[in-house]
């Protein structure tokens, strides 16, 4: 490589988008005096060209931004709120003029953790400035070559600037450059084959519009259905082979990101890859949304014909890392990008910190955390298979969201809050859990999806499952139920949150959900089928096994406070004595 200047950094981050900027901030907050370089060809002052999709955060992504990056006040002051998820299916595909023409699952209240609808251009611009203020160096240039060296040798990143080229040497290199896939292409680390992606072959077309007439969709008055805003939820509109996101951008309430995720075996890209085709599609299939777009002004139109991909490896013992869109993307349903990225970033930071501190288990952390991230990525990949069969069927898709939300709130969210994904022993257990739920032959969720396939094929009405209300399964259970009070008691330090209670409880309620699903679809014979009995026995055995582990965990944690800071304050308060006096201030004024 030719160079006019050479600089050495602890970490070089390629990409100043969401993933790269969040990674930089997390490193700066957790590793004192770390030397970081960030590279991006775009100007630090972002424009409407950088609007991207617009983002809807869910519990993991939102908690990462607020708690781990300390952006709570920033998000409240500069980004739009999010009031949960709402789902809509046309009652009659021939008539979609108003929300009354849809079966609606409206959110009934605020989410358990505060969430936000993000203007990505503003967030990324502001984060980059925060990182520069904290000491990161920004290079406004393009990475043109990489020399990724083995083990602890310095990597070399060649960067083209306006006035020449420079070589940056780095102990650690992070690819957060999105779909440029800088490391992925260099090392043949990417998987695009749809067969290896569980058959996912999706594309997306979306618009940003401003100055819309929001009364077309919502009048803001819902005294009988919700204490949350219908408009500021992330609204999902379903149809055959597609779903549509509707995300408010900014606090004006008059700007939207609205996009169609389509399965190409049903909707070919060529039929929806221009603004005119996109509008025609909405006019015929979701007239309400067509009228909404027509009421405003177009900012931009985008089409991405291939969404899904993943990486074979995400953390290397050669000190390179991939995260965010550079690592994986499957489908924006459930807003997985920010959640996956949060787990990526915290794992990478811990690896970098351990390596820079020369800790004895640093290489083991790279090995184990890579194992977890790849397993977790494959798990997310799994839950998007066969969407094209289920999306437009309100029975099948509402059941899917119900079952998948059981997994999210019962296992994945407490796993994240408790930092269990950084614990070596739990990583091994998680792989076994994921294998039973997803990956083994005749796994639990493969059976659920097979049943839902039959529901669609036979046009069975098995009811509309509402994940927001605890009134459709036994014992007044709902997917948003927590099996440990970790949020109320702020069990935010590592391993204080009892994730084992969540795993045990979720397995037990999977049994009840299985009984109801099979009974609704096939009657008592479905409940008594050998396959279902086998799953019930396995779930009971696993719940018992986890319950034993939980008792061991509770015994070990019996003298550990739920929150150290709160426990310390309560201990100090034992010496409190009320002192009914005031210090004199009048003499100070005279003086």
C-alpha positions in Angstrom: 0.0 0.0 0.0 1.2 3.5 -0.8 0.8 6.1 1.9 1.7 9.7 2.8 0.9 9.2 6.5 0.7 6.3 9.0 -1.2 6.3 12.2 -1.8 3.5 14.8 -5.1 3.0 16.7 -6.5 0.6 19.2 -9.6 0.2 17.0 -10.5 1.3 13.5 -14.2 1.3 12.8 -15.2 1.3 9.1 -18.5 3.0 8.8 -20.2 5.9 10.6 -23.7 4.7 10.4 -25.8 3.5 13.3 -23.7 0.4 14.1 -20.3 2.1 13.7 -21.3 5.1 15.8 -22.9 3.1 18.5 -19.9 0.8 18.7 -17.5 3.8 19.0 -19.6 5.3 21.8 -19.8 2.1 23.7 -16.1 1.6 23.5 -15.4 5.1 24.6 -17.7 4.8 27.5 -16.3 1.5 28.7 -12.6 1.6 27.9 -10.7 4.6 29.3 -8.2 6.3 27.0 -9.0 4.0 24.0 -7.8 5.4 20.7 -10.4 5.0 18.0 -10.6 6.0 14.3 -13.9 6.1 12.4 -13.9 6.1 8.6 -16.9 7.0 6.4 -17.1 8.5 2.9 -20.2 10.6 3.7 -20.1 14.1 5.1 -20.6 14.4 8.9 -23.6 16.7 8.0 -26.1 14.2 6.8 -28.9 15.0 4.3 -32.2 13.5 3.2 -30.1 11.1 1.1 -29.1 9.4 4.4 -32.6 9.0 5.7 -32.5 5.2 5.1 -35.5 3.3 6.3 -36.3 5.0 9.5 -36.1 2.8 12.5 -38.5 1.5 15.1 -36.8 0.3 18.2 -38.0 -2.6 20.3 -37.0 -3.4 23.9 -33.5 -4.6 23.4 -32.4 -1.9 21.0 -34.2 0.9 23.0 -32.6 -0.3 26.3 -29.2 -0.4 24.7 -29.6 3.2 23.4 -30.9 4.6 26.7 -29.1 2.6 29.4 -25.9 1.4 27.8 -25.2 4.5 25.6 -26.7 7.1 28.0 -29.0 8.6 25.3 -32.3 8.6 27.2 -32.6 12.4 27.4 -31.3 12.9 23.8 -33.9 10.5 22.5 -36.7 12.1 24.4 -35.7 15.6 23.2 -34.8 14.8 19.6 -36.7 11.6 18.4 -40.3 10.5 18.2 -41.8 8.2 20.8 -43.0 4.7 20.0 -46.1 3.3 21.6 -45.7 -0.4 20.8 -46.8 -2.4 17.8 -50.2 -2.6 16.0 -51.2 -5.1 13.4 -53.8 -4.9 10.6 -55.3 -7.4 8.1 -57.9 -6.5 5.4 -61.3 -7.9 6.1 -61.9 -8.0 2.4 -58.9 -7.4 0.0 -61.2 -5.6 -2.4 -62.0 -2.9 0.2 -59.1 -1.2 2.1 -60.2 2.5 2.3 -60.1 3.0 6.1 -58.9 1.3 9.3 -62.5 0.0 9.7 -61.8 -2.2 6.7 -59.2 -4.1 8.6 -59.1 -6.5 11.5 -56.9 -4.5 13.9 -54.8 -5.5 16.9 -54.1 -2.0 18.4 -51.6 -1.6 21.1 -53.4 -1.2 24.4 -50.7 0.8 26.3 -47.1 1.8 26.5 -44.4 -0.8 26.0 -42.6 -2.2 29.2 -39.4 -0.2 28.3 -39.6 3.1 26.6 -39.0 2.9 22.8 -38.5 5.3 20.0 -39.0 5.9 16.3 -35.7 7.1 14.9 -34.7 9.6 12.3 -31.5 7.7 11.3 -29.9 10.7 9.5 -30.2 12.9 12.6 -29.2 10.2 15.0 -26.1 9.2 13.1 -25.0 12.8 12.6 -25.4 13.6 16.3 -23.7 10.4 17.4 -20.7 11.1 15.2 -20.3 14.5 16.8 -20.6 13.0 20.3 -17.9 10.5 19.5 -15.6 13.2 18.1 -16.2 15.3 21.2 -15.2 12.2 23.3 -11.9 11.8 21.4 -12.6 9.6 18.4 -10.8 10.7 15.2 -13.0 10.8 12.1 -11.6 10.3 8.6 -14.0 11.5 5.8 -12.8 9.0 3.2 -13.3 5.6 1.6 -11.7 2.3 2.6 -10.0 1.1 -0.6 -8.0 -1.9 0.8 -7.6 -4.0 3.9 -4.7 -6.1 5.1 -6.1 -8.4 7.7 -3.2 -10.0 9.6 -3.2 -13.1 11.8 -3.4 -13.0 15.6 -2.2 -9.8 17.3 -0.3 -8.3 14.3 -1.5 -4.9 13.4 -4.1 -4.7 10.6 -3.7 -2.1 7.9 -6.6 -0.1 6.5 -5.9 2.0 3.4 -8.1 5.1 3.2 -8.6 7.4 0.2 -9.2 11.0 1.3 -9.7 14.1 -0.9 -6.1 15.0 -0.6 -4.4 11.6 -0.9 -4.3 8.3 0.9 -3.4 7.2 4.4 -2.7 3.9 6.1 -4.3 3.3 9.4 -2.8 0.6 11.6 -5.1 -1.0 14.0 -5.0 -3.6 16.8 -8.7 -4.3 16.1 -10.7 -3.7 12.9 -14.5 -3.5 12.9 -16.6 -3.6 9.7 -19.8 -1.5 10.3 -19.9 -0.2 6.7 -23.2 -1.9 5.9 -23.7 -3.5 2.5 -20.2 -2.6 1.3 -19.3 -5.8 3.2 -15.7 -4.8 3.4 -14.6 -7.8 5.5 -17.3 -10.1 4.3 -16.1 -9.9 0.7 -12.5 -9.9 1.6 -12.8 -13.2 3.5 -15.7 -14.8 1.7 -17.6 -14.6 5.0 -21.1 -13.9 3.7 -24.1 -16.2 3.0 -26.6 -15.0 0.4 -27.9 -18.4 -0.8 -31.6 -18.5 0.1 -31.5 -22.2 0.9 -29.0 -21.5 3.6 -31.2 -18.6 4.7 -34.2 -20.9 5.3 -35.7 -20.0 1.9 -35.9 -16.2 2.6 -36.0 -14.3 -0.7 -37.3 -10.8 0.2 -37.0 -7.3 -1.1 -38.2 -3.9 0.1 -39.5 -0.7 -1.5 -40.2 2.3 0.6 -40.8 6.0 0.6 -40.3 8.9 2.9 -43.2 11.5 2.7 -43.7 14.7 4.6 -46.6 17.0 5.3 -49.1 14.2 5.3 -52.7 14.4 6.4 -52.4 12.1 9.4 -56.2 12.3 10.0 -56.5 9.9 7.1 -55.1 7.2 9.3 -55.9 8.4 12.9 -57.9 11.1 14.6 -56.1 10.7 17.9 -59.2 9.9 19.9 -59.5 6.3 21.2 -61.1 6.4 24.7 -62.3 2.8 24.6 -59.3 1.0 23.2 -56.0 2.3 24.3 -54.0 4.7 26.5 -51.3 4.9 23.8 -51.2 6.7 20.5 -52.4 4.7 17.5 -50.3 6.9 15.2 -47.0 6.6 17.1 -47.1 2.8 17.3 -45.2 1.0 14.6 -48.2 0.0 12.4 -47.9 -3.2 10.3 -50.3 -3.8 7.4 -50.5 -7.3 6.0 -51.4 -8.9 2.7 -50.7 -11.9 0.6 -46.9 -12.4 0.4 -46.1 -8.9 1.9 -46.3 -6.7 4.9 -45.9 -2.9 5.2 -44.3 -0.8 7.9 -45.5 2.7 8.8 -43.0 4.6 11.0 -43.4 8.3 12.0 -40.1 10.1 11.6 -39.3 13.1 13.9 -41.6 14.9 16.2 -43.7 16.9 13.7 -46.0 14.0 13.3 -46.3 14.7 9.6 -43.4 12.7 8.2 -43.4 9.0 7.5 -41.3 6.1 6.4 -43.7 3.6 4.7 -42.3 0.5 3.1 -43.4 -2.8 1.5 -41.4 -6.0 2.4 -42.3 -8.4 -0.4 -41.5 -12.1 -1.1 -40.2 -12.4 -4.6 -41.9 -15.7 -5.4 -45.2 -13.8 -5.0 -44.3 -10.2 -5.9 -41.3 -9.9 -8.3 -39.1 -6.9 -7.8 -39.7 -5.8 -11.3 -43.4 -5.1 -10.4 -42.6 -2.8 -7.5 -39.2 -1.3 -8.0 -40.3 2.3 -9.1 -42.4 4.9 -7.3 -45.2 4.6 -9.8 -45.3 0.8 -9.5 -45.2 1.1 -5.7 -48.1 3.6 -5.6 -50.1 1.4 -8.0 -49.5 -1.6 -5.7 -50.8 0.4 -2.7 -53.8 1.8 -4.5 -55.0 -1.7 -5.4 -54.1 -3.5 -2.2 -54.0 -0.8 0.6 -56.0 2.2 -0.6 -55.8 3.8 2.8 -52.0 3.9 2.6 -52.1 5.1 -1.0 -54.3 8.1 0.1 -51.9 8.8 3.0 -49.0 9.1 0.6 -50.9 11.1 -1.9 -51.8 13.6 0.8 -48.1 14.5 1.4 -44.9 15.4 -0.5 -42.5 12.7 -1.6 -39.0 13.0 -0.1 -37.5 9.9 -1.7 -38.2 6.4 -3.0 -35.9 3.4 -2.5 -35.8 -0.2 -3.6 -33.6 -2.9 -2.2 -34.2 -6.1 -4.1 -32.2 -8.4 -1.8 -32.6 -8.0 2.0 -31.4 -11.3 3.5 -27.8 -12.3 4.3 -25.7 -13.4 7.2 -22.1 -14.1 8.2 -20.3 -17.3 8.8 -18.1 -15.6 11.5 -18.7 -12.4 13.4 -15.8 -12.2 15.9 -12.4 -13.5 15.0 -9.4 -14.4 17.1 -7.5 -12.5 14.5 -9.1 -9.3 16.0 -11.6 -8.4 13.3 -15.3 -8.1 13.8 -18.4 -7.5 11.7 -21.7 -6.1 13.0 -24.9 -4.4 12.0 -25.9 -4.7 8.4 -22.4 -5.7 7.5 -23.0 -8.9 9.5 -26.6 -9.9 9.0 -30.1 -8.8 7.9 -33.2 -10.9 7.3 -36.4 -9.0 7.5 -37.3 -5.7 9.3 -40.3 -7.4 10.9 -39.8 -7.1 14.7 -37.1 -4.5 14.0 -34.3 -7.0 14.5 -31.5 -4.8 13.2 -31.0 -2.7 16.3 -31.5 -5.6 18.7 -28.9 -7.8 16.9 -26.5 -4.9 16.7 -26.8 -4.2 20.4 -25.7 -7.8 21.2 -23.0 -7.5 18.6 -21.6 -4.3 20.0 -21.6 -5.3 23.7 -19.8 -8.6 22.8 -17.2 -6.8 20.6 -16.5 -4.2 23.3 -15.9 -6.9 25.9 -13.5 -8.7 23.5 -11.6 -5.5 22.7 -11.4 -4.6 26.4 -10.1 -8.0 27.4 -7.5 -8.1 24.6 -6.2 -4.5 25.3 -6.0 -5.4 29.1 -4.2 -8.7 28.1 -6.6 -10.8 30.2 -6.0 -14.5 30.2 -9.4 -15.4 28.8 -9.5 -12.8 26.0 -9.2 -15.3 23.2 -11.8 -17.5 24.9 -14.2 -14.6 24.9 -13.7 -14.1 21.2 -14.4 -17.8 20.6 -17.5 -18.0 22.9 -19.0 -14.7 21.9 -18.6 -15.5 18.2 -20.4 -18.8 18.9 -23.2 -17.0 20.7 -23.6 -14.3 18.0 -23.7 -16.8 15.1 -26.2 -19.0 17.0 -28.4 -16.0 17.8 -28.2 -14.7 14.2 -29.3 -18.1 12.9 -32.2 -18.1 15.4 -33.4 -14.8 14.0 -33.0 -16.1 10.5 -35.1 -19.1 11.4 -38.2 -17.2 12.5 -38.6 -15.4 9.2 -39.0 -18.6 7.1 -42.3 -19.3 5.4 -43.6 -15.8 6.1 -44.9 -15.6 2.5 -47.4 -18.4 3.5 -48.6 -16.8 6.7 -48.4 -13.0 6.4 -51.8 -12.4 4.8 -53.7 -14.9 6.9 -54.8 -13.2 10.1 -55.2 -16.5 12.0 -51.8 -17.9 11.1 -49.8 -14.6 11.4 -51.4 -13.5 14.7 -50.5 -17.0 16.1 -46.9 -16.6 14.8 -46.5 -13.2 16.5 -48.0 -14.6 19.7 -45.6 -17.6 19.9 -42.6 -15.6 18.8 -43.3 -12.9 21.4 -43.5 -15.6 24.1 -39.9 -16.3 23.2 -38.9 -12.6 23.0 -40.3 -11.5 26.4 -39.7 -14.8 28.2 -36.2 -15.6 27.2 -34.4 -13.1 24.8 -35.2 -9.8 26.7 -34.2 -11.1 30.2 -31.1 -12.7 28.6 -30.1 -9.3 27.3 -31.0 -7.2 30.4 -29.1 -9.7 32.6 -26.0 -9.8 30.3 -26.3 -13.6 30.3 -25.1 -13.6 26.7 -21.6 -12.7 28.0 -21.5 -15.7 30.4 -19.6 -18.7 29.1 -21.8 -21.3 30.9 -25.0 -19.7 29.6 -23.8 -19.6 26.0 -23.5 -23.4 26.0 -27.0 -23.7 27.5 -28.4 -21.2 25.0 -27.1 -23.3 22.1 -29.0 -26.3 23.5 -32.2 -24.2 23.9 -31.9 -22.8 20.3 -31.3 -26.3 19.0 -34.5 -27.6 20.6 -36.6 -24.6 19.6 -35.3 -24.1 16.1 -32.5 -26.2 14.6 -33.0 -29.9 15.3 -35.1 -32.1 13.0 -38.7 -31.7 14.0 -37.9 -28.7 16.3 -40.6 -27.0 18.4 -41.1 -24.0 16.0 -40.9 -26.1 12.9 -43.9 -28.0 14.2 -45.7 -24.7 15.0 -45.0 -23.4 11.4 -46.1 -26.8 9.9 -49.5 -26.5 11.7 -49.9 -22.9 10.5 -49.1 -24.0 7.0 -52.1 -26.4 7.3 -54.2 -23.6 8.7 -53.6 -21.6 5.6 -53.9 -24.5 3.1 -57.2 -25.7 4.6 -58.5 -22.1 5.3 -59.2 -22.9 9.0 -60.4 -20.2 11.3 -58.4 -20.8 14.6 -59.1 -17.3 16.0 -57.1 -14.1 16.1 -54.4 -14.2 18.8 -53.8 -10.8 20.5 -50.4 -10.7 22.0 -51.1 -7.4 23.9 -53.9 -8.7 26.2 -53.7 -11.4 28.8 -57.0 -13.0 28.1 -56.6 -15.7 25.4 -54.5 -18.4 27.1 -54.8 -20.2 30.3 -54.1 -18.5 33.7 -54.5 -15.0 32.2 -51.1 -15.3 30.6 -49.9 -13.1 27.7 -46.6 -12.9 25.9 -45.7 -9.6 27.6 -45.8 -11.3 31.0 -42.5 -11.4 33.0 -41.4 -14.3 35.1 -39.0 -12.2 37.1 -39.4 -8.6 38.3 -36.1 -7.5 36.9 -37.4 -4.2 35.5 -39.3 -3.1 38.6 -36.3 -4.0 40.8 -33.7 -2.7 38.3 -31.8 -5.9 38.2 -29.5 -4.5 35.6 -26.1 -5.7 36.7 -24.7 -8.9 35.1 -26.6 -12.1 36.0 -28.9 -10.4 38.6 -31.9 -10.9 36.3 -33.3 -14.5 36.7 -33.4 -15.6 33.1 -33.9 -19.2 34.2 -37.3 -18.3 35.5 -38.1 -16.9 32.1 -36.9 -20.0 30.3 -38.8 -22.3 32.7 -42.0 -20.3 32.5 -41.9 -19.9 28.7 -41.4 -23.7 28.2 -44.5 -24.4 30.4 -46.6 -21.9 28.6 -45.4 -23.3 25.3 -47.2 -26.5 26.4 -50.4 -24.6 26.9 -50.1 -22.7 23.7 -49.4 -26.0 21.8 -52.6 -27.5 23.3 -54.7 -24.5 22.3 -53.2 -24.2 18.8 -53.7 -27.9 18.0 -57.2 -28.0 19.6 -58.2 -24.9 17.6 -56.9 -26.4 14.3 -57.6 -30.2 14.7 -59.7 -30.7 17.8 -59.0 -33.2 20.5 -57.2 -35.6 18.1 -54.7 -32.9 17.4 -54.0 -32.5 21.1 -53.6 -36.2 21.6 -51.4 -36.8 18.6 -48.1 -38.6 19.2 -46.1 -35.6 18.0 -47.8 -33.2 20.4 -47.4 -35.6 23.3 -43.7 -36.0 22.5 -43.3 -32.2 22.5 -45.2 -31.9 25.8 -42.9 -34.5 27.5 -39.8 -32.8 26.1 -41.0 -29.4 27.3 -41.8 -30.7 30.8 -38.4 -32.4 31.0 -36.6 -29.2 29.9 -38.7 -27.1 32.3 -37.8 -29.4 35.2 -34.1 -29.4 34.2 -34.1 -25.5 34.1 -36.0 -25.4 37.4 -33.2 -27.4 39.1 -30.7 -25.0 37.6 -32.7 -22.1 38.8 -32.7 -23.3 42.4 -28.9 -23.6 42.2 -28.7 -20.1 40.8 -31.0 -18.7 43.5 -28.9 -20.4 46.2 -25.7 -18.8 44.8 -27.4 -15.4 44.6 -29.1 -15.5 48.0 -26.9 -12.8 49.5 -26.4 -10.8 46.3 -28.4 -7.6 46.1 -30.7 -7.1 43.1 -29.1 -3.7 42.6 -25.8 -2.8 44.3 -26.4 1.0 44.3 -29.9 0.8 45.8 -28.7 -1.7 48.4 -25.8 0.6 49.4 -28.2 3.5 49.8 -30.5 1.4 51.9 -27.6 0.3 54.1 -26.5 3.9 54.5 -30.0 4.9 55.5 -29.8 2.7 58.6 -27.8 5.5 60.2 -30.3 8.3 59.1 -31.5 10.7 61.8 -33.8 13.5 61.0 -32.2 17.0 61.7 -34.9 19.7 61.9 -32.7 22.7 61.2 -31.8 25.0 58.4 -28.4 26.6 57.7 -28.6 30.4 57.9 -28.7 32.2 54.6 -29.5 35.7 55.6 -26.1 36.3 57.1 -24.5 35.1 53.9 -26.6 37.6 51.9 -25.5 40.5 54.2 -21.9 39.4 53.9 
